Amino acid sequence: MVPPVQVSPLIKLGRYSALVLGMAYGAKRYSYLKPRAEEERRVAAEEKKQQEERKRIERELAEARDDSILK
C-alpha cells in the first residue's frame, strides 16, 4: 500500500475556509427562511380550518335535506 501524500497547508486552509463559510451561509439562510416558513404554515392552517368549516356546513345542509318527512 502506498503511504498517504502530504496535503499542502494552502489546500487545507482553503478546504476549512470553504467549510466555515458554508456553515455561516447556511445559518444566515436558515434565519432568513425560517420566519417565511412559519408564516406559510400559519396561513395553511387557517385555510385548512376554513375548508373544514365549509365541509362541516355542507355536510349539515346535506343531512338537513335528507332528513325530510317526505321521503
All heavy atoms as a GROMACS GRO file, in nm:
protein
  578
    1MET      N    1   0.084  -0.118   0.000
    1MET     CA    2   0.000   0.000   0.000
    1MET      C    3   0.089   0.124   0.000
    1MET      O    4   0.192   0.129   0.065
    1MET     CB    5  -0.089  -0.004   0.123
    1MET     CG    6  -0.186   0.108   0.129
    1MET     SD    7  -0.331   0.053   0.215
    1MET     CE    8  -0.451   0.136   0.123
    2VAL      N    9   0.046   0.226  -0.070
    2VAL     CA   10   0.123   0.350  -0.085
    2VAL      C   11   0.096   0.440   0.036
    2VAL      O   12  -0.019   0.455   0.079
    2VAL     CB   13   0.082   0.422  -0.215
    2VAL    CG1   14   0.159   0.550  -0.232
    2VAL    CG2   15   0.099   0.330  -0.334
    3PRO      N   16   0.200   0.499   0.093
    3PRO     CA   17   0.177   0.589   0.208
    3PRO      C   18   0.103   0.715   0.163
    3PRO      O   19   0.114   0.758   0.049
    3PRO     CB   20   0.318   0.622   0.256
    3PRO     CG   21   0.406   0.593   0.141
    3PRO     CD   22   0.341   0.485   0.061
    4PRO      N   23   0.024   0.774   0.254
    4PRO     CA   24  -0.053   0.893   0.217
    4PRO      C   25   0.037   1.011   0.180
    4PRO      O   26   0.148   1.024   0.230
    4PRO     CB   27  -0.135   0.926   0.342
    4PRO     CG   28  -0.077   0.843   0.451
    4PRO     CD   29   0.003   0.733   0.390
    5VAL      N   30  -0.012   1.095   0.093
    5VAL     CA   31   0.063   1.210   0.044
    5VAL      C   32   0.038   1.329   0.138
    5VAL      O   33  -0.072   1.346   0.189
    5VAL     CB   34   0.016   1.247  -0.098
    5VAL    CG1   35   0.090   1.368  -0.152
    5VAL    CG2   36   0.034   1.128  -0.191
    6GLN      N   37   0.141   1.408   0.163
    6GLN     CA   38   0.126   1.528   0.245
    6GLN      C   39   0.041   1.631   0.168
    6GLN      O   40   0.073   1.664   0.054
    6GLN     CB   41   0.263   1.588   0.275
    6GLN     CG   42   0.341   1.515   0.382
    6GLN     CD   43   0.272   1.531   0.517
    6GLN    OE1   44   0.196   1.446   0.556
    6GLN    NE2   45   0.300   1.641   0.584
    7VAL      N   46  -0.066   1.678   0.229
    7VAL     CA   47  -0.152   1.778   0.166
    7VAL      C   48  -0.096   1.917   0.198
    7VAL      O   49  -0.059   1.944   0.312
    7VAL     CB   50  -0.297   1.765   0.216
    7VAL    CG1   51  -0.386   1.870   0.153
    7VAL    CG2   52  -0.350   1.625   0.188
    8SER      N   53  -0.094   2.001   0.099
    8SER     CA   54  -0.041   2.136   0.115
    8SER      C   55  -0.122   2.213   0.220
    8SER      O   56  -0.244   2.205   0.223
    8SER     CB   57  -0.049   2.208  -0.019
    8SER     OG   58  -0.030   2.346  -0.001
    9PRO      N   59  -0.054   2.289   0.306
    9PRO     CA   60  -0.126   2.370   0.404
    9PRO      C   61  -0.221   2.470   0.339
    9PRO      O   62  -0.326   2.502   0.394
    9PRO     CB   63  -0.016   2.443   0.480
    9PRO     CG   64   0.106   2.363   0.458
    9PRO     CD   65   0.090   2.296   0.325
   10LEU      N   66  -0.188   2.519   0.220
   10LEU     CA   67  -0.275   2.611   0.148
   10LEU      C   68  -0.407   2.543   0.109
   10LEU      O   69  -0.514   2.602   0.122
   10LEU     CB   70  -0.203   2.664   0.024
   10LEU     CG   71  -0.278   2.769  -0.057
   10LEU    CD1   72  -0.302   2.894   0.029
   10LEU    CD2   73  -0.200   2.805  -0.182
   11ILE      N   74  -0.396   2.418   0.066
   11ILE     CA   75  -0.517   2.342   0.031
   11ILE      C   76  -0.600   2.316   0.156
   11ILE      O   77  -0.723   2.330   0.154
   11ILE     CB   78  -0.479   2.211  -0.041
   11ILE    CG1   79  -0.420   2.242  -0.178
   11ILE    CG2   80  -0.601   2.120  -0.055
   11ILE    CD1   81  -0.367   2.122  -0.252
   12LYS      N   82  -0.536   2.280   0.266
   12LYS     CA   83  -0.608   2.258   0.391
   12LYS      C   84  -0.680   2.386   0.434
   12LYS      O   85  -0.796   2.382   0.474
   12LYS     CB   86  -0.512   2.215   0.502
   12LYS     CG   87  -0.467   2.072   0.492
   12LYS     CD   88  -0.381   2.039   0.614
   12LYS     CE   89  -0.327   1.899   0.608
   12LYS     NZ   90  -0.245   1.867   0.725
   13LEU      N   91  -0.610   2.499   0.426
   13LEU     CA   92  -0.670   2.626   0.462
   13LEU      C   93  -0.792   2.656   0.374
   13LEU      O   94  -0.896   2.698   0.424
   13LEU     CB   95  -0.567   2.739   0.448
   13LEU     CG   96  -0.621   2.880   0.474
   13LEU    CD1   97  -0.657   2.897   0.621
   13LEU    CD2   98  -0.519   2.982   0.431
   14GLY      N   99  -0.778   2.632   0.246
   14GLY     CA  100  -0.890   2.655   0.154
   14GLY      C  101  -1.010   2.568   0.185
   14GLY      O  102  -1.124   2.614   0.184
   15ARG      N  103  -0.984   2.441   0.216
   15ARG     CA  104  -1.093   2.348   0.246
   15ARG      C  105  -1.166   2.389   0.373
   15ARG      O  106  -1.290   2.392   0.377
   15ARG     CB  107  -1.040   2.206   0.260
   15ARG     CG  108  -0.996   2.147   0.126
   15ARG     CD  109  -0.927   2.015   0.143
   15ARG     NE  110  -1.015   1.916   0.204
   15ARG     CZ  111  -0.974   1.796   0.244
   15ARG    NH1  112  -0.849   1.761   0.227
   15ARG    NH2  113  -1.059   1.711   0.296
   16TYR      N  114  -1.091   2.420   0.478
   16TYR     CA  115  -1.155   2.457   0.604
   16TYR      C  116  -1.223   2.594   0.593
   16TYR      O  117  -1.328   2.616   0.655
   16TYR     CB  118  -1.056   2.453   0.719
   16TYR     CG  119  -1.030   2.310   0.764
   16TYR    CD1  120  -0.909   2.247   0.736
   16TYR    CD2  121  -1.127   2.239   0.831
   16TYR    CE1  122  -0.886   2.117   0.776
   16TYR    CE2  123  -1.105   2.109   0.871
   16TYR     CZ  124  -0.984   2.047   0.844
   16TYR     OH  125  -0.963   1.918   0.884
   17SER      N  126  -1.166   2.682   0.514
   17SER     CA  127  -1.230   2.812   0.492
   17SER      C  128  -1.364   2.794   0.422
   17SER      O  129  -1.465   2.856   0.459
   17SER     CB  130  -1.142   2.904   0.409
   17SER     OG  131  -1.021   2.929   0.477
   18ALA      N  132  -1.366   2.709   0.321
   18ALA     CA  133  -1.491   2.682   0.250
   18ALA      C  134  -1.594   2.617   0.342
   18ALA      O  135  -1.713   2.650   0.337
   18ALA     CB  136  -1.463   2.591   0.130
   19LEU      N  137  -1.548   2.529   0.430
   19LEU     CA  138  -1.639   2.466   0.525
   19LEU      C  139  -1.702   2.569   0.618
   19LEU      O  140  -1.823   2.572   0.638
   19LEU     CB  141  -1.563   2.360   0.606
   19LEU     CG  142  -1.643   2.292   0.718
   19LEU    CD1  143  -1.757   2.210   0.661
   19LEU    CD2  144  -1.551   2.206   0.802
   20VAL      N  145  -1.620   2.655   0.674
   20VAL     CA  146  -1.670   2.756   0.768
   20VAL      C  147  -1.762   2.855   0.697
   20VAL      O  148  -1.868   2.892   0.750
   20VAL     CB  149  -1.552   2.829   0.837
   20VAL    CG1  150  -1.600   2.949   0.916
   20VAL    CG2  151  -1.476   2.732   0.927
   21LEU      N  152  -1.724   2.898   0.576
   21LEU     CA  153  -1.809   2.990   0.501
   21LEU      C  154  -1.943   2.925   0.466
   21LEU      O  155  -2.047   2.990   0.471
   21LEU     CB  156  -1.738   3.037   0.374
   21LEU     CG  157  -1.624   3.135   0.397
   21LEU    CD1  158  -1.551   3.162   0.265
   21LEU    CD2  159  -1.675   3.264   0.456
   22GLY      N  160  -1.940   2.798   0.433
   22GLY     CA  161  -2.064   2.727   0.403
   22GLY      C  162  -2.155   2.717   0.524
   22GLY      O  163  -2.277   2.732   0.514
   23MET      N  164  -2.096   2.692   0.640
   23MET     CA  165  -2.175   2.686   0.763
   23MET      C  166  -2.235   2.823   0.795
   23MET      O  167  -2.352   2.833   0.834
   23MET     CB  168  -2.090   2.636   0.878
   23MET     CG  169  -2.056   2.488   0.865
   23MET     SD  170  -1.935   2.423   0.981
   23MET     CE  171  -1.977   2.495   1.134
   24ALA      N  172  -2.157   2.929   0.777
   24ALA     CA  173  -2.207   3.065   0.803
   24ALA      C  174  -2.320   3.099   0.706
   24ALA      O  175  -2.423   3.155   0.746
   24ALA     CB  176  -2.094   3.166   0.791
   25TYR      N  177  -2.302   3.065   0.578
   25TYR     CA  178  -2.407   3.090   0.479
   25TYR      C  179  -2.534   3.013   0.514
   25TYR      O  180  -2.644   3.067   0.505
   25TYR     CB  181  -2.359   3.052   0.339
   25TYR     CG  182  -2.470   3.057   0.237
   25TYR    CD1  183  -2.514   3.179   0.186
   25TYR    CD2  184  -2.532   2.941   0.194
   25TYR    CE1  185  -2.616   3.184   0.094
   25TYR    CE2  186  -2.635   2.945   0.102
   25TYR     CZ  187  -2.677   3.067   0.052
   25TYR     OH  188  -2.778   3.072  -0.038
   26GLY      N  189  -2.518   2.888   0.553
   26GLY     CA  190  -2.634   2.806   0.589
   26GLY      C  191  -2.709   2.863   0.708
   26GLY      O  192  -2.832   2.866   0.709
   27ALA      N  193  -2.639   2.910   0.808
   27ALA     CA  194  -2.704   2.968   0.925
   27ALA      C  195  -2.778   3.097   0.887
   27ALA      O  196  -2.891   3.120   0.932
   27ALA     CB  197  -2.600   2.997   1.033
   28LYS      N  198  -2.715   3.178   0.804
   28LYS     CA  199  -2.780   3.303   0.760
   28LYS      C  200  -2.904   3.272   0.676
   28LYS      O  201  -3.009   3.333   0.695
   28LYS     CB  202  -2.680   3.386   0.679
   28LYS     CG  203  -2.736   3.518   0.634
   28LYS     CD  204  -2.634   3.597   0.556
   28LYS     CE  205  -2.697   3.727   0.506
   28LYS     NZ  206  -2.608   3.799   0.418
   29ARG      N  207  -2.893   3.178   0.587
   29ARG     CA  208  -3.006   3.141   0.500
   29ARG      C  209  -3.120   3.081   0.583
   29ARG      O  210  -3.236   3.110   0.558
   29ARG     CB  211  -2.955   3.040   0.396
   29ARG     CG  212  -3.058   2.998   0.296
   29ARG     CD  213  -3.077   3.104   0.192
   29ARG     NE  214  -3.168   3.052   0.091
   29ARG     CZ  215  -3.242   3.130   0.016
   29ARG    NH1  216  -3.235   3.259   0.027
   29ARG    NH2  217  -3.323   3.078  -0.071
   30TYR      N  218  -3.086   2.999   0.681
   30TYR     CA  219  -3.187   2.938   0.767
   30TYR      C  220  -3.262   3.046   0.845
   30TYR      O  221  -3.385   3.042   0.853
   30TYR     CB  222  -3.120   2.840   0.864
   30TYR     CG  223  -3.217   2.777   0.960
   30TYR    CD1  224  -3.302   2.675   0.919
   30TYR    CD2  225  -3.223   2.818   1.092
   30TYR    CE1  226  -3.390   2.616   1.006
   30TYR    CE2  227  -3.312   2.761   1.182
   30TYR     CZ  228  -3.395   2.659   1.138
   30TYR     OH  229  -3.484   2.602   1.225
   31SER      N  230  -3.190   3.144   0.899
   31SER     CA  231  -3.256   3.251   0.974
   31SER      C  232  -3.342   3.337   0.882
   31SER      O  233  -3.439   3.398   0.927
   31SER     CB  234  -3.154   3.337   1.048
   31SER     OG  235  -3.075   3.409   0.956
   32TYR      N  236  -3.311   3.342   0.754
   32TYR     CA  237  -3.390   3.417   0.657
   32TYR      C  238  -3.516   3.340   0.620
   32TYR      O  239  -3.624   3.399   0.607
   32TYR     CB  240  -3.305   3.444   0.533
   32TYR     CG  241  -3.380   3.502   0.416
   32TYR    CD1  242  -3.419   3.635   0.415
   32TYR    CD2  243  -3.412   3.423   0.305
   32TYR    CE1  244  -3.487   3.688   0.306
   32TYR    CE2  245  -3.481   3.475   0.198
   32TYR     CZ  246  -3.518   3.608   0.199
   32TYR     OH  247  -3.587   3.661   0.092
   33LEU      N  248  -3.506   3.208   0.603
   33LEU     CA  249  -3.618   3.128   0.556
   33LEU      C  250  -3.713   3.084   0.667
   33LEU      O  251  -3.831   3.059   0.641
   33LEU     CB  252  -3.566   3.004   0.483
   33LEU     CG  253  -3.497   3.031   0.350
   33LEU    CD1  254  -3.441   2.901   0.295
   33LEU    CD2  255  -3.590   3.096   0.251
   34LYS      N  256  -3.666   3.075   0.789
   34LYS     CA  257  -3.748   3.023   0.898
   34LYS      C  258  -3.875   3.105   0.920
   34LYS      O  259  -3.984   3.048   0.927
   34LYS     CB  260  -3.667   3.014   1.026
   34LYS     CG  261  -3.743   2.948   1.138
   34LYS     CD  262  -3.659   2.934   1.262
   34LYS     CE  263  -3.741   2.869   1.372
   34LYS     NZ  264  -3.667   2.860   1.496
   35PRO      N  265  -3.869   3.238   0.931
   35PRO     CA  266  -3.993   3.315   0.951
   35PRO      C  267  -4.091   3.301   0.834
   35PRO      O  268  -4.212   3.296   0.854
   35PRO     CB  269  -3.946   3.460   0.962
   35PRO     CG  270  -3.801   3.454   0.990
   35PRO     CD  271  -3.752   3.325   0.936
   36ARG      N  272  -4.039   3.292   0.714
   36ARG     CA  273  -4.126   3.275   0.597
   36ARG      C  274  -4.199   3.141   0.603
   36ARG      O  275  -4.318   3.133   0.572
   36ARG     CB  276  -4.045   3.283   0.468
   36ARG     CG  277  -3.990   3.421   0.443
   36ARG     CD  278  -3.899   3.421   0.320
   36ARG     NE  279  -3.843   3.551   0.299
   36ARG     CZ  280  -3.886   3.635   0.204
   36ARG    NH1  281  -3.982   3.599   0.125
   36ARG    NH2  282  -3.830   3.753   0.192
   37ALA      N  283  -4.129   3.037   0.642
   37ALA     CA  284  -4.191   2.905   0.651
   37ALA      C  285  -4.296   2.903   0.762
   37ALA      O  286  -4.402   2.841   0.746
   37ALA     CB  287  -4.084   2.799   0.677
   38GLU      N  288  -4.268   2.970   0.874
   38GLU     CA  289  -4.366   2.975   0.982
   38GLU      C  290  -4.493   3.046   0.935
   38GLU      O  291  -4.604   3.003   0.967
   38GLU     CB  292  -4.307   3.048   1.103
   38GLU     CG  293  -4.203   2.967   1.175
   38GLU     CD  294  -4.134   3.044   1.286
   38GLU    OE1  295  -4.156   3.168   1.298
   38GLU    OE2  296  -4.058   2.982   1.362
   39GLU      N  297  -4.477   3.153   0.860
   39GLU     CA  298  -4.593   3.226   0.808
   39GLU      C  299  -4.673   3.138   0.712
   39GLU      O  300  -4.796   3.135   0.716
   39GLU     CB  301  -4.546   3.354   0.738
   39GLU     CG  302  -4.657   3.437   0.679
   39GLU     CD  303  -4.751   3.497   0.782
   39GLU    OE1  304  -4.712   3.506   0.900
   39GLU    OE2  305  -4.863   3.532   0.746
   40GLU      N  306  -4.602   3.064   0.625
   40GLU     CA  307  -4.671   2.974   0.532
   40GLU      C  308  -4.748   2.867   0.606
   40GLU      O  309  -4.861   2.834   0.569
   40GLU     CB  310  -4.570   2.910   0.437
   40GLU     CG  311  -4.514   3.004   0.334
   40GLU     CD  312  -4.408   2.939   0.246
   40GLU    OE1  313  -4.384   2.817   0.260
   40GLU    OE2  314  -4.348   3.011   0.165
   41ARG      N  315  -4.689   2.811   0.713
   41ARG     CA  316  -4.759   2.709   0.791
   41ARG      C  317  -4.882   2.768   0.860
   41ARG      O  318  -4.987   2.704   0.867
   41ARG     CB  319  -4.666   2.648   0.895
   41ARG     CG  320  -4.570   2.546   0.837
   41ARG     CD  321  -4.501   2.467   0.946
   41ARG     NE  322  -4.415   2.549   1.029
   41ARG     CZ  323  -4.287   2.575   1.006
   41ARG    NH1  324  -4.230   2.523   0.901
   41ARG    NH2  325  -4.216   2.650   1.088
   42ARG      N  326  -4.870   2.891   0.911
   42ARG     CA  327  -4.983   2.955   0.977
   42ARG      C  328  -5.097   2.978   0.879
   42ARG      O  329  -5.213   2.947   0.908
   42ARG     CB  330  -4.939   3.088   1.038
   42ARG     CG  331  -5.048   3.154   1.122
   42ARG     CD  332  -5.007   3.293   1.167
   42ARG     NE  333  -4.987   3.385   1.056
   42ARG     CZ  334  -5.085   3.444   0.987
   42ARG    NH1  335  -5.210   3.418   1.015
   42ARG    NH2  336  -5.058   3.527   0.889
   43VAL      N  337  -5.065   3.028   0.760
   43VAL     CA  338  -5.167   3.052   0.657
   43VAL      C  339  -5.230   2.920   0.613
   43VAL      O  340  -5.353   2.911   0.598
   43VAL     CB  341  -5.105   3.126   0.536
   43VAL    CG1  342  -5.200   3.129   0.419
   43VAL    CG2  343  -5.064   3.266   0.577
   44ALA      N  344  -5.150   2.817   0.596
   44ALA     CA  345  -5.204   2.687   0.556
   44ALA      C  346  -5.298   2.631   0.664
   44ALA      O  347  -5.403   2.572   0.631
   44ALA     CB  348  -5.090   2.589   0.530
   45ALA      N  349  -5.265   2.650   0.791
   45ALA     CA  350  -5.351   2.602   0.899
   45ALA      C  351  -5.484   2.677   0.899
   45ALA      O  352  -5.590   2.617   0.919
   45ALA     CB  353  -5.281   2.618   1.033
   46GLU      N  354  -5.480   2.808   0.874
   46GLU     CA  355  -5.604   2.886   0.867
   46GLU      C  356  -5.690   2.840   0.750
   46GLU      O  357  -5.811   2.825   0.764
   46GLU     CB  358  -5.572   3.035   0.853
   46GLU     CG  359  -5.518   3.098   0.978
   46GLU     CD  360  -5.481   3.244   0.958
   46GLU    OE1  361  -5.504   3.298   0.847
   46GLU    OE2  362  -5.428   3.304   1.054
   47GLU      N  363  -5.629   2.819   0.635
   47GLU     CA  364  -5.703   2.772   0.518
   47GLU      C  365  -5.765   2.636   0.544
   47GLU      O  366  -5.879   2.610   0.505
   47GLU     CB  367  -5.612   2.766   0.395
   47GLU     CG  368  -5.573   2.902   0.343
   47GLU     CD  369  -5.475   2.895   0.228
   47GLU    OE1  370  -5.432   2.782   0.192
   47GLU    OE2  371  -5.439   3.001   0.175
   48LYS      N  372  -5.691   2.548   0.609
   48LYS     CA  373  -5.742   2.415   0.640
   48LYS      C  374  -5.862   2.425   0.734
   48LYS      O  375  -5.962   2.356   0.716
   48LYS     CB  376  -5.633   2.329   0.703
   48LYS     CG  377  -5.675   2.187   0.728
   48LYS     CD  378  -5.563   2.104   0.784
   48LYS     CE  379  -5.610   1.962   0.811
   48LYS     NZ  380  -5.507   1.880   0.870
   49LYS      N  381  -5.853   2.514   0.834
   49LYS     CA  382  -5.964   2.535   0.926
   49LYS      C  383  -6.088   2.583   0.852
   49LYS      O  384  -6.199   2.534   0.876
   49LYS     CB  385  -5.923   2.638   1.032
   49LYS     CG  386  -5.944   2.593   1.173
   49LYS     CD  387  -5.910   2.706   1.268
   49LYS     CE  388  -5.779   2.675   1.336
   49LYS     NZ  389  -5.743   2.772   1.440
   50GLN      N  390  -6.070   2.680   0.761
   50GLN     CA  391  -6.182   2.732   0.685
   50GLN      C  392  -6.243   2.624   0.597
   50GLN      O  393  -6.365   2.614   0.584
   50GLN     CB  394  -6.137   2.851   0.600
   50GLN     CG  395  -6.104   2.974   0.679
   50GLN     CD  396  -6.046   3.084   0.593
   50GLN    OE1  397  -6.016   3.062   0.476
   50GLN    NE2  398  -6.029   3.202   0.651
   51GLN      N  399  -6.158   2.542   0.536
   51GLN     CA  400  -6.206   2.435   0.448
   51GLN      C  401  -6.284   2.332   0.529
   51GLN      O  402  -6.390   2.286   0.486
   51GLN     CB  403  -6.088   2.370   0.377
   51GLN     CG  404  -6.128   2.267   0.274
   51GLN     CD  405  -6.009   2.207   0.203
   51GLN    OE1  406  -5.896   2.217   0.252
   51GLN    NE2  407  -6.033   2.145   0.090
   52GLU      N  408  -6.235   2.296   0.647
   52GLU     CA  409  -6.306   2.201   0.732
   52GLU      C  410  -6.441   2.258   0.776
   52GLU      O  411  -6.540   2.185   0.780
   52GLU     CB  412  -6.221   2.166   0.854
   52GLU     CG  413  -6.102   2.078   0.822
   52GLU     CD  414  -6.010   2.055   0.940
   52GLU    OE1  415  -6.034   2.117   1.048
   52GLU    OE2  416  -5.916   1.976   0.927
   53GLU      N  417  -6.445   2.387   0.807
   53GLU     CA  418  -6.570   2.451   0.846
   53GLU      C  419  -6.670   2.447   0.730
   53GLU      O  420  -6.787   2.418   0.747
   53GLU     CB  421  -6.543   2.596   0.889
   53GLU     CG  422  -6.665   2.670   0.935
   53GLU     CD  423  -6.724   2.616   1.063
   53GLU    OE1  424  -6.654   2.546   1.138
   53GLU    OE2  425  -6.842   2.646   1.089
   54ARG      N  426  -6.622   2.476   0.608
   54ARG     CA  427  -6.707   2.470   0.489
   54ARG      C  428  -6.763   2.330   0.469
   54ARG      O  429  -6.882   2.311   0.442
   54ARG     CB  430  -6.626   2.513   0.367
   54ARG     CG  431  -6.690   2.624   0.290
   54ARG     CD  432  -6.610   2.666   0.168
   54ARG     NE  433  -6.501   2.754   0.208
   54ARG     CZ  434  -6.373   2.730   0.181
   54ARG    NH1  435  -6.337   2.624   0.114
   54ARG    NH2  436  -6.280   2.814   0.221
   55LYS      N  437  -6.676   2.228   0.484
   55LYS     CA  438  -6.720   2.089   0.467
   55LYS      C  439  -6.823   2.052   0.572
   55LYS      O  440  -6.921   1.983   0.544
   55LYS     CB  441  -6.601   1.994   0.475
   55LYS     CG  442  -6.517   1.993   0.351
   55LYS     CD  443  -6.406   1.890   0.363
   55LYS     CE  444  -6.320   1.888   0.240
   55LYS     NZ  445  -6.212   1.789   0.250
   56ARG      N  446  -6.802   2.099   0.697
   56ARG     CA  447  -6.895   2.067   0.804
   56ARG      C  448  -7.032   2.128   0.774
   56ARG      O  449  -7.136   2.061   0.787
   56ARG     CB  450  -6.844   2.121   0.937
   56ARG     CG  451  -6.933   2.085   1.057
   56ARG     CD  452  -6.887   2.155   1.183
   56ARG     NE  453  -6.893   2.300   1.176
   56ARG     CZ  454  -7.005   2.372   1.189
   56ARG    NH1  455  -7.120   2.314   1.209
   56ARG    NH2  456  -7.001   2.504   1.184
   57ILE      N  457  -7.034   2.252   0.727
   57ILE     CA  458  -7.160   2.318   0.693
   57ILE      C  459  -7.229   2.246   0.578
   57ILE      O  460  -7.350   2.222   0.582
   57ILE     CB  461  -7.135   2.467   0.661
   57ILE    CG1  462  -7.092   2.541   0.787
   57ILE    CG2  463  -7.258   2.531   0.600
   57ILE    CD1  464  -7.043   2.682   0.763
   58GLU      N  465  -7.152   2.210   0.475
   58GLU     CA  466  -7.210   2.136   0.361
   58GLU      C  467  -7.269   2.004   0.406
   58GLU      O  468  -7.376   1.964   0.362
   58GLU     CB  469  -7.104   2.114   0.254
   58GLU     CG  470  -7.064   2.239   0.180
   58GLU     CD  471  -6.949   2.215   0.083
   58GLU    OE1  472  -6.905   2.098   0.069
   58GLU    OE2  473  -6.904   2.314   0.022
   59ARG      N  474  -7.197   1.934   0.495
   59ARG     CA  475  -7.245   1.806   0.545
   59ARG      C  476  -7.375   1.824   0.624
   59ARG      O  477  -7.471   1.748   0.608
   59ARG     CB  478  -7.137   1.741   0.632
   59ARG     CG  479  -7.165   1.600   0.671
   59ARG     CD  480  -7.047   1.532   0.741
   59ARG     NE  481  -6.981   1.617   0.839
   59ARG     CZ  482  -6.855   1.661   0.831
   59ARG    NH1  483  -6.780   1.628   0.728
   59ARG    NH2  484  -6.802   1.738   0.924
   60GLU      N  485  -7.382   1.928   0.708
   60GLU     CA  486  -7.503   1.955   0.785
   60GLU      C  487  -7.620   1.989   0.693
   60GLU      O  488  -7.732   1.944   0.716
   60GLU     CB  489  -7.478   2.068   0.884
   60GLU     CG  490  -7.391   2.029   1.001
   60GLU     CD  491  -7.362   2.146   1.094
   60GLU    OE1  492  -7.408   2.259   1.067
   60GLU    OE2  493  -7.292   2.123   1.195
   61LEU      N  494  -7.594   2.067   0.588
   61LEU     CA  495  -7.700   2.100   0.493
   61LEU      C  496  -7.749   1.976   0.419
   61LEU      O  497  -7.870   1.960   0.396
   61LEU     CB  498  -7.652   2.206   0.394
   61LEU     CG  499  -7.633   2.347   0.449
   61LEU    CD1  500  -7.571   2.436   0.342
   61LEU    CD2  501  -7.766   2.404   0.496
   62ALA      N  502  -7.657   1.890   0.382
   62ALA     CA  503  -7.695   1.766   0.313
   62ALA      C  504  -7.778   1.678   0.404
   62ALA      O  505  -7.878   1.618   0.362
   62ALA     CB  506  -7.571   1.692   0.265
   63GLU      N  507  -7.740   1.669   0.531
   63GLU     CA  508  -7.818   1.589   0.626
   63GLU      C  509  -7.956   1.651   0.648
   63GLU      O  510  -8.055   1.580   0.659
   63GLU     CB  511  -7.744   1.580   0.760
   63GLU     CG  512  -7.622   1.491   0.757
   63GLU     CD  513  -7.545   1.493   0.888
   63GLU    OE1  514  -7.588   1.560   0.984
   63GLU    OE2  515  -7.440   1.427   0.894
   64ALA      N  516  -7.962   1.783   0.652
   64ALA     CA  517  -8.091   1.851   0.670
   64ALA      C  518  -8.182   1.826   0.550
   64ALA      O  519  -8.302   1.807   0.568
   64ALA     CB  520  -8.068   2.000   0.690
   65ARG      N  521  -8.128   1.823   0.430
   65ARG     CA  522  -8.208   1.794   0.312
   65ARG      C  523  -8.256   1.650   0.312
   65ARG      O  524  -8.367   1.621   0.268
   65ARG     CB  525  -8.126   1.822   0.186
   65ARG     CG  526  -8.127   1.966   0.146
   65ARG     CD  527  -8.063   1.987   0.010
   65ARG     NE  528  -7.943   2.070   0.032
   65ARG     CZ  529  -7.821   2.035   0.001
   65ARG    NH1  530  -7.796   1.920  -0.057
   65ARG    NH2  531  -7.720   2.116   0.026
   66ASP      N  532  -8.173   1.558   0.361
   66ASP     CA  533  -8.208   1.416   0.360
   66ASP      C  534  -8.304   1.380   0.473
   66ASP      O  535  -8.375   1.280   0.463
   66ASP     CB  536  -8.080   1.331   0.374
   66ASP     CG  537  -7.991   1.340   0.252
   66ASP    OD1  538  -8.043   1.381   0.146
   66ASP    OD2  539  -7.873   1.304   0.262
   67ASP      N  540  -8.310   1.457   0.579
   67ASP     CA  541  -8.394   1.426   0.693
   67ASP      C  542  -8.538   1.479   0.674
   67ASP      O  543  -8.601   1.523   0.768
   67ASP     CB  544  -8.334   1.483   0.822
   67ASP     CG  545  -8.210   1.409   0.863
   67ASP    OD1  546  -8.189   1.297   0.814
   67ASP    OD2  547  -8.132   1.463   0.946
   68SER      N  548  -8.586   1.473   0.558
   68SER     CA  549  -8.720   1.524   0.528
   68SER      C  550  -8.825   1.417   0.560
   68SER      O  551  -8.800   1.297   0.552
   68SER     CB  552  -8.728   1.564   0.380
   68SER     OG  553  -8.859   1.600   0.349
   69ILE      N  554  -8.943   1.461   0.595
   69ILE     CA  555  -9.054   1.368   0.621
   69ILE      C  556  -9.106   1.310   0.493
   69ILE      O  557  -9.161   1.200   0.488
   69ILE     CB  558  -9.167   1.443   0.695
   69ILE    CG1  559  -9.116   1.493   0.828
   69ILE    CG2  560  -9.289   1.355   0.714
   69ILE    CD1  561  -9.214   1.581   0.902
   70LEU      N  562  -9.086   1.378   0.383
   70LEU     CA  563  -9.143   1.340   0.255
   70LEU      C  564  -9.058   1.242   0.178
   70LEU      O  565  -9.054   1.243   0.056
   70LEU     CB  566  -9.165   1.465   0.169
   70LEU     CG  567  -9.251   1.575   0.233
   70LEU    CD1  568  -9.250   1.698   0.145
   70LEU    CD2  569  -9.392   1.524   0.254
   71LYS      N  570  -8.995   1.150   0.242
   71LYS     CA  571  -8.908   1.054   0.172
   71LYS      C  572  -8.986   0.956   0.090
   71LYS      O  573  -9.087   0.908   0.113
   71LYS     CB  574  -8.821   0.977   0.273
   71LYS     CG  575  -8.709   1.061   0.323
   71LYS     CD  576  -8.621   0.975   0.408
   71LYS     CE  577  -8.503   1.060   0.459
   71LYS     NZ  578  -8.413   0.987   0.539
   0.00000   0.00000   0.00000
